[in-house]
Structures are given as C-alpha cells and as structure tokens.
Amino acid sequence: METGSASPRHRTTPARHGTTLFAGLSLGTAAMMAVAACSSAVQSPAPHTVQSAEAPFAWFNAAAAPAGWKTMELPDGTGVLSVPPDASPAESDPGSVSATVSSSTGELRIYLNATPRQGSEALDNWNTFRLDHLADENSSSPSKIAERTGMAFRGGTGSCVEDSYVTHVGNNRYREIACLVAGSRGSSVLIVAAPADSWPLYGPVMEQAVDAYRAE
C-alpha cells in the first residue's frame, strides 16, 4: 500500500528517540523532535491510560516487508528499518535512521525512525519509560492506548506501546507505536507515528513497518 509521494516543504515531525536537533528545521519540527531528545526517563505525573477493547497488538505478525519496500540499517548493526516505497530519508540523530512519507503539499503523513538503545530503557519498563519520556516539556497529555511485552520480532524480542500525545508547539496530536527490540547485537528503538486524525488511513502501513522490523 503506497501512501503518497514528494519531499516535504514544511512539516512538523513526531517524537523520536534520539538526542540532537538539527539546524534549519521549522520551529514545529524542532519541537516535535525534541520530545525524544532525552535518553533517560523523565519524572512526571502518571500519564492517562485509554482502555482498548481489543487484545493488545493482536495484529502483530513478524514478517518480511511487502515487495518494493526499502530498508535502512542502523550504523551499529542492531536493527533494520523497513519503509514504504514512497518514503524519503529524513534528518536524524547520529547513529539513527529516519524516513517520512509526505503529501505533495509537504504535510506529514507517516514518520518512521530507528535508534540504538541509549538509556535505562528495558523490555520490562518500556511502556512507562516511553510515556514518561513523552511527558516532558515538549509534549503533553500522553495517553497509552495499548502495550505488549514478549513480542517475537524478526531476530529478537520486543516490548511495544501504542500511545498518543499533544505537542506544546502547535498543539498537534500524534499517535505512535514505539517498540524496544532486543537482538543478539544489542537493543534498538523503533518509532512509527502519524497525525492522530489520519491514523485510520495510515495505521495499517505503520503496522506493516512494525511487523517487518528486524533485530540483528
């Protein structure tokens, strides 16, 4: 399933897991990326939890990416990110890989990122770690939708959380799936995100990206 084409002219980018922001980004973009700029958990009030009627991550089924998808390997060799054919590489922190799918007018549709494990995150604390991380000064109202541990990824084992949050700059609501995946060479973090109101349209593509993620 292709989702769009063309490089973005202007966009805001969802929270990632890296450590450095890049010069030349729009204020909204920088704010989005800064949500993930800290590599350790942030002390904050307990995030709100949204109850899901379905079994958590019932759709998950580790499998190779669909034909035509591209791969982006982490420089440290801990993981391989698969992205749709219409995704373009995006700026990311050193050691990380990112890609985006945008509309012809530059509006962000899908954001995909993989980053090596950097802090105290672990498979058994990942869901609280990620939501605490979102609840820093750059975003608010993190809401957990679903979580699951012991997921059999390609080449490793992972824990995932699905959540939503609102950015302080622009008051944009994003929805994401964030996973910590442990393989033989180490652990890495996978993040796939989209504007919350377009999740019904692009969610299946992001689920495919999670299914296809490979630990090394």
N, C-alpha and C positions, 0 to 999 in steps of 0.2 A: 504494500500500500504506500504510494507516494503521497507526500503531504504538502508540496509546494516547492518553489524554487526561487532563485535570485538571492544575492547577498543583501543583508540589511543595510539601510541607510541610517536608521536610528532605531534603537531598541532599548528596552530595559531587560536585564538578564537575571534569572533566578539565582537563589543562593547556591554557592558552590562550596567546596570543602578545602580550598587552597588557602594561601597565606599572603599573596601580593596582589595589589590592584595595579592596573596599567594606565599610564598617562594617555590622554586623548579620548577617554571614554566619556560618554554623556554622564551628567550627574545622576540620572536614574540608573544607568548601567552600573556605575561605580557603587551605588548604594546596594543594588541587588547582589553584586559580587562580594561586597564586604560582609554580608550576612555570614558567609562561610570563611571569613578571613582569620578566625581564631581556631587554633588546633586543639584546644582543651575546652572542656565543658564549662559553661557559664552558669553561675549561681543565679537562679531566678525563680519567680513563683511557678508553681506546678502548672504546666500547660493544660488547657481544656481538652477533653477527650470526646470525640464523636463516636458513638457506637455504630458499628456496621452490622447489617442484618445478615451478610454473607460470611462464610468461612474466610478467614484472612488469607489473602493471596491464593485463593482457590484456582485462579487462572494460571499460576506459575507452572511452567513445564520446561525445564532446561533443554535447549535445542539449538542447533546451528541457526544462524540468521537466514532470513529469506534470500533467495537468489538476487544478486545485484547490490546487496548491502556492502558497505565498505568497513574496514577495520582500522582501529587506531590503537597501537600498542603503547603501554606505559614505558617510559625510558628505563625504569628499574626492573622491568620484566615481570611485575607482579600481576598484571591483568591486561586483557584485550577488550576494548570497547567496540561494539558494532553499531553503525549508524546508518540511517536510511540513505538511499541513493541521492536524494536531493538535499542532504545535509552538507554544510560547508564548515571547514575547520574554523575555530574561533580562538581568540586570545585566551590563554590560561596561565596559571602559575607555573614556574619552572618545575619540571617533573610530572606535570599533569597533562591531560589531553581533553579538549572540549570541541563540541560541534553544535551548530544551530541549524534549524530549519525556519526560514522566514518567508513572509509573503512578498509579493512583488513591490509592495509599498514599504517594506522594511519592518513590518510588525512581527514580533517574535511569535513563533508557533510552538517550537519544541527546543529545549535546551538539554544537552547530554554532556556529562563530564565524568571523568575517572581520575582519581588522585590516590597516591600511596597513603597508607595509614600514617598519621603524623603525631597523634597524641595518645591519650589514655583510652581511646575508644576500644571496645572489645565486643565480641559476639554477644556476651550476656548483658551488656549495658547499652547496646547500641541505640535502642529506641529512646531511652531517656537522654542519652548523650546528644543525639541529633536534635531533639526538641529543645533541650536546654541551650544548645548552640544557636538555634533559630531565635530564641527569646532574648537576644542581646539587644544592643542599642540600635540595630539597623532594621529590625523587623518586630512585629507584634502579633498577638493573637494566634500563636501556633496551636493547631488543633490536630491531634492524632486521629487518623481515620482507621488504620489497621496496622498490625505488627505481626511478625512471624520470625521464629528462630529455627535453626536446624535445617535450612533450605539447601538442597543438593544442587549447587551450581555446577556448571561445566568446570571440572578441575579443582573444585573446592567446596567449602561450606559457608553459608552466609546467613546473616540476620538482616531483615528489611523492615522499614517503617514507611507507611504512606501517610502524608500529612498535608496541611495547607497553612499558609501564613500570609500576613499583610505587610508590605514594605512601608517603612516610615516615609520614604520619599515617593510621592505619587500615590500612596495608598493603593498599590496594586496587589491583588490577591493571586498567589500562585499555589499550585498543587504539585506535589512531587512524590516520587518514590526514591528513597535513599537506602542503600544497602552497604553493609560492610561484609566483604567476602575474603575468606582466608584460603590461601593456596599453599603449595609447597615452598614457594619462594618468599612468601610474606603476605600481608593483607593490603587490600585496596578498597577504596570507597567509590561506589557508583551512584550518580545522581541523575535522574531524568525528571524534567519539570516542564510545565506549561501553564499559561494563564488558566485560572480555575474555571472560568466560564467556557473554555473550549476543551476541557478535559474529555467530555463525552465523545468528541470528534477525534482527538489525538491520543487518548488513553491507550487504545489497542496497539498503536505503533510503539509507544513507550514500554508497554508490557512486553512486546517482542524484543526490545533492546535489553530488558532485564533478563528475559529467557536466554538470550544469546551471549550474555556477558561471560567471559572465560577467565578463570583464575589460573595462574601459572605456578 
